[in-house]
Amino acid sequence: MKIHHIIFSFLLFTFSSCEEDPVTGCTDVNAINYSSQAEEDDGSCTYQLLSELLQMHTWYVESVTIEIEGLSEPIDLLNTPLVTDDIPVCSHDNLFFFSEAGDVTMDDHLVECGEDEESLIDLSGSWMVDGTTLTIVQEGQEDAPYVLEVENQTSNSMNLIFPYTYSTTTVIPAKILLLALED
């Protein structure tokens, strides 16, 4: 009877260890190396170069948020009286176009802006990319460029991180969620 236990144990071990390992690869459909066969992400996803990606789409700001220690939810700066009292909502409703020549232009989107309204902000100028850093320089503002660190880039979205002055002495990172406008 002991031989039966040994054979049973051997067969049980043999069949239970025959499970196939999951197929690994890139599971992000927005990556250029997406694998539809991959069942488990292995961290190998790669994305288009930022400088190429910016030129492929018309972009808009979905949200601008900050996280303050002690608060459970991020603060959406585009919908807080701290910002909207000084800068009307229409000023946040913009489309951005990045040209191959290095120019960035901004136009009112006309979703929040009425036909007789204009944005109070014009971020048109020139742009350049160095790794994951996007720099926008407005004409006449060469000494104060916008320097944005790009995180979580996909083929149609990215987070742009910039320093936000929360109080006169406190600067914290803020996050712009930039999305591609669907055609």
Backbone bond lengths (Angstrom), bond angles and torsions (degrees), N, CA, C in turn:
res aa  C-N    CA-C-N  psi(-1)  N-CA   C-N-CA  omega(-1)  CA-C   N-CA-C  phi
1 M - - - 1.430 - - 1.538 110.57 -
2 K 1.315 117.55 -28.94 1.456 120.18 178.22 1.513 110.95 -63.72
3 I 1.298 117.58 -35.76 1.463 120.59 179.77 1.512 110.50 -63.75
4 H 1.343 118.27 -34.09 1.463 122.04 178.14 1.528 110.65 -66.82
5 H 1.327 117.62 -38.75 1.466 121.56 177.57 1.525 111.01 -65.57
6 I 1.312 115.72 -39.77 1.465 120.18 -179.86 1.527 109.86 -66.42
7 I 1.326 117.29 -45.57 1.471 120.96 179.86 1.524 109.61 -65.17
8 F 1.336 117.16 -44.19 1.472 120.97 179.35 1.530 110.36 -61.03
9 S 1.306 117.21 -44.60 1.471 121.57 179.58 1.522 110.53 -63.50
10 F 1.342 116.81 -41.07 1.455 121.02 178.97 1.531 110.27 -63.63
11 L 1.324 117.43 -46.07 1.470 121.38 179.70 1.525 111.52 -65.01
12 L 1.316 117.32 -40.82 1.457 121.47 178.14 1.520 110.76 -61.90
13 F 1.318 116.67 -44.94 1.464 121.01 178.95 1.528 110.68 -65.34
14 T 1.299 116.92 -41.49 1.461 121.92 -177.74 1.521 110.51 -63.90
15 F 1.322 117.28 -47.78 1.464 119.71 -176.96 1.526 112.44 -75.47
16 S 1.314 117.96 -32.24 1.462 118.82 -179.98 1.522 111.72 -75.00
17 S 1.308 118.46 -22.53 1.456 119.55 179.75 1.523 112.12 -93.37
18 C 1.318 117.55 5.75 1.460 121.00 -179.26 1.525 112.70 -89.73
19 E 1.322 116.91 4.68 1.458 118.41 177.76 1.515 109.03 -61.11
20 E 1.317 115.23 136.31 1.459 119.21 -179.77 1.523 110.00 -77.62
21 D 1.318 114.32 141.46 1.453 119.47 174.59 1.522 108.31 -68.16
22 P 1.334 116.93 145.52 1.475 117.96 178.86 1.526 110.33 -64.69
23 V 1.319 114.96 148.70 1.455 120.77 177.32 1.525 107.52 -73.10
24 T 1.332 116.27 124.75 1.464 120.01 -179.44 1.522 109.70 -102.38
25 G 1.323 114.40 157.01 1.457 121.20 179.56 1.508 108.94 163.67
26 C 1.310 116.27 -162.22 1.461 121.07 -179.69 1.527 109.37 -88.39
27 T 1.332 116.94 122.22 1.467 120.97 -178.48 1.523 113.44 -103.36
28 D 1.327 117.99 3.43 1.466 121.87 -179.90 1.527 109.11 -87.57
29 V 1.340 116.95 112.76 1.468 121.06 -177.88 1.522 112.69 -62.73
30 N 1.330 117.99 -17.26 1.459 121.10 178.97 1.529 113.24 -85.00
31 A 1.304 118.50 -9.32 1.460 121.80 -178.87 1.523 110.54 -81.26
32 I 1.325 116.29 153.57 1.462 119.21 -179.64 1.526 111.96 -75.80
33 N 1.328 117.77 -15.30 1.462 120.89 177.82 1.533 111.76 -113.26
34 Y 1.336 117.51 32.30 1.471 122.66 178.19 1.524 110.06 -57.51
35 S 1.322 116.59 137.68 1.455 122.03 176.73 1.522 109.23 -120.18
36 S 1.322 116.59 116.28 1.467 120.06 179.69 1.530 111.31 -69.87
37 Q 1.331 117.81 -18.63 1.463 121.01 178.44 1.526 112.13 -83.78
38 A 1.314 117.75 -16.87 1.473 120.47 -176.60 1.524 110.57 -68.83
39 E 1.322 114.52 131.24 1.461 121.31 177.68 1.528 111.29 -103.30
40 E 1.310 115.90 -20.70 1.465 121.58 -177.99 1.526 108.76 -136.61
41 D 1.349 115.63 128.78 1.461 119.72 -178.87 1.525 109.72 -72.95
42 D 1.335 115.71 132.97 1.463 120.31 -178.95 1.524 112.92 -107.70
43 G 1.341 116.92 9.56 1.456 120.79 178.16 1.517 114.37 79.65
44 S 1.316 117.81 13.21 1.465 120.82 -175.83 1.529 113.75 -94.05
45 C 1.326 118.42 2.80 1.467 120.95 -176.43 1.527 111.07 -59.02
46 T 1.320 115.30 136.72 1.459 121.01 175.18 1.523 108.09 -127.27
47 Y 1.317 114.82 152.40 1.453 120.95 -175.47 1.519 109.84 -125.78
48 Q 1.299 114.21 163.48 1.448 120.32 178.81 1.528 110.46 -59.87
49 L 1.314 116.47 152.20 1.456 120.11 176.11 1.523 109.78 -58.54
50 L 1.307 116.25 138.16 1.455 121.84 -178.37 1.523 111.48 -55.89
51 S 1.321 117.34 -43.09 1.467 120.22 -178.29 1.529 111.53 -62.56
52 E 1.324 118.14 -33.70 1.469 121.41 176.94 1.525 110.59 -76.14
53 L 1.321 116.26 -42.70 1.459 121.76 -176.76 1.527 112.07 -62.07
54 L 1.317 117.22 -42.53 1.462 120.40 -179.32 1.528 111.73 -57.28
55 Q 1.327 117.23 -35.98 1.455 121.73 -177.63 1.532 113.27 -77.89
56 M 1.310 117.29 -16.45 1.465 121.26 -174.62 1.523 114.14 -78.88
57 H 1.319 117.70 -21.34 1.461 120.61 -171.96 1.522 111.37 -131.68
58 T 1.313 114.03 164.35 1.453 122.39 162.10 1.522 104.58 -92.96
59 W 1.326 117.48 132.90 1.463 122.20 -172.27 1.526 110.98 -114.18
60 Y 1.328 115.73 151.25 1.460 120.87 173.07 1.524 109.95 -141.27
61 V 1.315 115.02 156.33 1.457 121.73 -179.87 1.526 108.27 -86.38
62 E 1.316 115.78 117.05 1.465 121.68 177.87 1.526 110.76 -82.25
63 S 1.337 116.59 -41.42 1.463 120.15 -179.69 1.523 109.60 -159.65
64 V 1.326 114.41 158.78 1.462 122.25 172.03 1.524 105.42 -133.09
65 T 1.325 116.51 116.98 1.461 120.21 -173.95 1.526 111.46 -128.31
66 I 1.326 113.67 155.77 1.465 121.50 170.81 1.521 107.04 -131.21
67 E 1.317 115.51 150.69 1.458 120.81 175.58 1.523 107.59 -113.78
68 I 1.318 114.68 126.03 1.463 121.03 179.99 1.517 108.24 -112.30
69 E 1.316 115.07 130.28 1.454 120.35 -179.47 1.522 110.11 -55.30
70 G 1.316 115.25 133.29 1.455 121.29 179.41 1.519 113.36 98.38
71 L 1.335 118.12 -18.10 1.458 121.03 176.70 1.520 109.25 -96.51
72 S 1.332 116.39 139.45 1.462 119.72 -176.61 1.527 112.87 -78.87
73 E 1.310 117.50 -25.21 1.466 121.89 -178.07 1.521 110.22 -119.68
74 P 1.334 117.10 146.37 1.471 118.88 173.44 1.527 110.51 -65.23
75 I 1.304 117.10 154.37 1.465 122.48 176.54 1.519 107.89 -94.08
76 D 1.342 116.79 126.49 1.460 121.85 176.41 1.524 107.73 -86.25
77 L 1.322 115.77 106.30 1.466 120.20 -175.54 1.520 113.14 -64.39
78 L 1.321 117.96 -26.41 1.466 120.10 -178.61 1.521 112.52 -73.77
79 N 1.318 116.72 -13.73 1.466 120.04 -178.00 1.518 112.88 -122.91
80 T 1.316 117.80 22.17 1.458 119.94 178.53 1.520 109.69 -108.64
81 P 1.305 117.37 145.31 1.471 120.25 177.64 1.531 112.37 -58.77
82 L 1.347 117.68 -25.91 1.464 120.10 178.25 1.532 111.18 -56.36
83 V 1.321 116.14 -34.87 1.459 121.14 -177.48 1.519 111.30 -101.63
84 T 1.336 117.74 -47.29 1.468 120.36 -172.77 1.527 113.14 -68.02
85 D 1.332 118.32 -21.47 1.471 119.26 175.64 1.527 110.84 -68.88
86 D 1.335 116.76 -34.37 1.465 121.42 -179.17 1.523 113.13 -91.45
87 I 1.313 116.13 -35.16 1.461 120.87 -177.08 1.524 107.84 -126.03
88 P 1.322 118.74 110.70 1.465 120.92 -178.00 1.531 112.38 -57.96
89 V 1.333 115.77 152.89 1.464 122.30 -177.52 1.520 111.39 -53.89
90 C 1.310 117.77 -34.42 1.459 120.98 -179.75 1.529 111.58 -57.35
91 S 1.309 118.14 -29.99 1.465 121.54 -179.04 1.521 112.88 -70.04
92 H 1.323 117.05 -12.87 1.456 120.83 -178.70 1.515 110.95 -99.15
93 D 1.302 117.41 -2.39 1.459 122.91 -172.56 1.527 109.19 -102.86
94 N 1.323 115.67 75.88 1.448 119.85 -172.62 1.521 112.36 -128.44
95 L 1.326 115.25 154.84 1.458 122.70 173.31 1.520 107.85 -111.35
96 F 1.328 115.87 141.50 1.455 121.50 -178.62 1.524 109.60 -119.12
97 F 1.336 115.10 134.09 1.457 122.68 179.60 1.529 108.41 -121.67
98 F 1.325 117.28 124.04 1.458 123.05 179.80 1.525 108.18 -108.14
99 S 1.336 117.16 118.14 1.461 120.69 -177.57 1.519 111.49 -92.86
100 E 1.321 114.87 159.63 1.458 121.77 176.72 1.528 111.08 -63.04
101 A 1.333 116.26 -28.31 1.471 121.52 -179.62 1.531 112.78 -75.80
102 G 1.343 117.29 -3.92 1.462 120.14 178.52 1.512 114.57 93.59
103 D 1.334 116.79 13.97 1.466 120.66 177.30 1.524 109.48 -98.55
104 V 1.320 115.98 144.27 1.453 121.28 171.51 1.522 106.41 -121.79
105 T 1.325 115.50 131.43 1.460 120.16 176.61 1.512 108.61 -122.72
106 M 1.315 114.80 153.27 1.448 121.79 -178.62 1.518 108.65 -127.09
107 D 1.315 116.47 133.72 1.461 121.82 176.25 1.513 109.12 -127.91
108 D 1.332 115.41 151.37 1.458 119.64 174.97 1.520 108.62 -66.53
109 H 1.305 115.78 139.32 1.451 122.59 -175.27 1.530 111.79 -82.43
110 L 1.302 116.81 -26.04 1.460 124.06 179.88 1.519 113.82 66.05
111 V 1.325 117.81 26.14 1.459 120.79 168.25 1.517 107.42 -93.52
112 E 1.315 116.37 -52.49 1.456 121.15 175.85 1.523 110.97 -87.47
113 C 1.319 116.49 -31.98 1.461 120.62 -179.15 1.520 109.58 -81.37
114 G 1.310 116.20 132.84 1.449 120.00 172.13 1.522 109.03 -77.00
115 E 1.314 117.18 170.15 1.461 120.06 -177.26 1.522 112.67 -62.71
116 D 1.348 117.05 -25.90 1.463 119.85 -179.24 1.531 112.99 -97.21
117 E 1.358 117.57 6.25 1.458 121.68 -179.07 1.524 110.56 -106.26
118 E 1.317 114.60 153.49 1.455 121.24 174.83 1.511 109.33 -133.60
119 S 1.316 115.01 154.28 1.451 120.19 175.05 1.524 109.32 -67.91
120 L 1.322 116.38 143.85 1.459 120.82 175.82 1.523 111.45 -83.38
121 I 1.318 116.18 -9.17 1.455 121.45 -176.75 1.522 108.36 -114.93
122 D 1.313 117.19 136.30 1.458 121.34 173.52 1.520 107.84 -128.44
123 L 1.314 115.99 107.44 1.458 120.76 -179.30 1.523 111.95 -95.99
124 S 1.308 117.66 24.98 1.460 120.43 176.97 1.519 109.30 -70.51
125 G 1.310 115.85 151.95 1.459 121.07 179.51 1.514 110.22 163.01
126 S 1.327 115.15 -136.84 1.459 119.85 177.79 1.523 109.10 -120.44
127 W 1.321 115.60 158.50 1.454 119.55 -179.50 1.523 110.13 -136.42
128 M 1.337 115.09 154.53 1.459 121.24 173.30 1.520 108.65 -152.11
129 V 1.314 114.85 155.93 1.458 121.82 -179.54 1.516 108.70 -123.64
130 D 1.324 115.22 135.16 1.454 122.00 172.91 1.523 106.36 -131.31
131 G 1.320 117.40 101.26 1.463 121.56 -175.90 1.514 109.77 66.63
132 T 1.330 116.61 -114.36 1.463 121.22 179.02 1.528 111.43 -107.76
133 T 1.331 116.81 17.13 1.463 120.86 179.45 1.521 109.63 -105.99
134 L 1.325 116.04 122.71 1.460 123.22 175.99 1.528 107.42 -104.33
135 T 1.333 115.86 124.49 1.455 120.67 178.76 1.523 108.54 -116.29
136 I 1.337 116.35 129.26 1.463 122.89 176.54 1.520 107.63 -117.54
137 V 1.326 115.86 126.45 1.454 121.54 -179.11 1.522 108.18 -118.09
138 Q 1.318 116.10 118.86 1.459 121.18 176.50 1.521 109.25 -82.89
139 E 1.332 116.04 147.11 1.453 120.12 177.28 1.522 108.98 -61.58
140 G 1.323 115.81 131.50 1.459 121.24 -178.06 1.518 113.53 84.90
141 Q 1.329 117.45 -6.87 1.471 122.12 -179.49 1.530 110.90 -118.82
142 E 1.315 117.38 31.16 1.456 121.98 -175.12 1.530 112.53 -58.49
143 D 1.321 117.36 -28.61 1.467 120.76 -179.81 1.526 112.98 -81.47
144 A 1.330 117.75 -8.46 1.463 121.41 -178.10 1.527 110.33 -134.65
145 P 1.331 117.97 65.71 1.473 119.58 -179.48 1.524 110.93 -72.78
146 Y 1.324 115.29 158.68 1.461 121.56 171.39 1.520 106.43 -86.73
147 V 1.324 116.80 118.92 1.459 121.73 178.68 1.526 106.76 -112.93
148 L 1.325 115.71 116.19 1.457 122.55 -173.67 1.521 109.60 -121.91
149 E 1.321 116.77 130.27 1.463 121.47 177.11 1.529 107.98 -92.99
150 V 1.329 117.24 127.54 1.457 121.94 -176.35 1.525 109.34 -91.78
151 E 1.354 115.01 129.97 1.463 121.99 176.67 1.525 108.65 -131.35
152 N 1.315 116.39 156.39 1.470 123.35 174.18 1.526 112.70 52.66
153 Q 1.295 116.29 47.18 1.458 121.67 -179.54 1.523 110.50 -75.24
154 T 1.331 116.07 130.08 1.456 122.04 169.82 1.525 106.53 -123.33
155 S 1.319 117.39 -171.67 1.460 119.16 -178.56 1.526 112.61 -74.16
156 N 1.341 118.07 -13.34 1.467 119.34 -179.12 1.528 114.09 -139.10
157 S 1.321 117.11 16.11 1.462 119.54 177.17 1.529 110.14 -159.38
158 M 1.317 114.64 160.70 1.470 120.61 174.69 1.512 108.78 -164.51
159 N 1.312 115.42 154.01 1.453 121.78 171.82 1.519 108.15 -100.19
160 L 1.316 116.28 133.59 1.458 122.57 176.37 1.521 107.32 -112.18
161 I 1.308 117.23 119.00 1.457 122.51 -176.47 1.530 108.41 -100.78
162 F 1.348 116.09 132.70 1.464 120.73 178.90 1.524 109.15 -145.15
163 P 1.323 117.61 157.00 1.469 120.38 179.08 1.527 110.69 -76.70
164 Y 1.327 116.54 127.55 1.456 122.59 179.96 1.524 108.54 -113.74
165 T 1.316 116.54 129.37 1.459 120.90 178.28 1.524 107.83 -83.28
166 Y 1.334 114.60 103.84 1.462 121.43 -176.41 1.523 111.43 -78.57
167 S 1.273 117.44 -39.28 1.459 122.42 174.08 1.528 105.86 -138.51
168 T 1.284 117.62 -177.93 1.463 119.02 -176.97 1.523 112.68 -62.71
169 T 1.336 116.91 -20.78 1.465 119.48 -177.61 1.522 113.65 -119.80
170 T 1.313 118.48 -8.23 1.461 121.10 -174.43 1.526 111.08 -111.30
171 V 1.314 115.81 124.73 1.457 122.00 174.86 1.525 107.04 -116.89
172 I 1.339 116.10 126.00 1.459 120.91 179.50 1.529 108.92 -128.05
173 P 1.337 117.16 157.63 1.463 118.88 178.74 1.529 110.78 -71.04
174 A 1.306 115.43 136.87 1.458 121.87 174.16 1.517 107.58 -115.80
175 K 1.328 115.57 156.09 1.458 120.25 -176.02 1.526 110.20 -125.37
176 I 1.329 115.62 123.71 1.462 122.09 172.95 1.524 107.07 -98.81
177 L 1.325 116.95 125.74 1.459 120.49 172.03 1.519 107.23 -93.55
178 L 1.323 116.69 110.88 1.461 123.60 -178.41 1.524 107.52 -102.81
179 L 1.339 115.52 125.65 1.457 121.05 -178.82 1.520 111.03 -119.47
180 A 1.323 115.98 150.46 1.459 120.98 175.23 1.523 108.51 -79.67
181 L 1.314 116.05 135.89 1.457 121.38 176.81 1.515 108.24 -73.02
182 E 1.331 116.33 127.60 1.469 119.36 179.36 1.504 109.75 -74.70
183 D 1.331 114.51 138.88 1.464 119.50 -179.12 1.509 112.11 -71.97
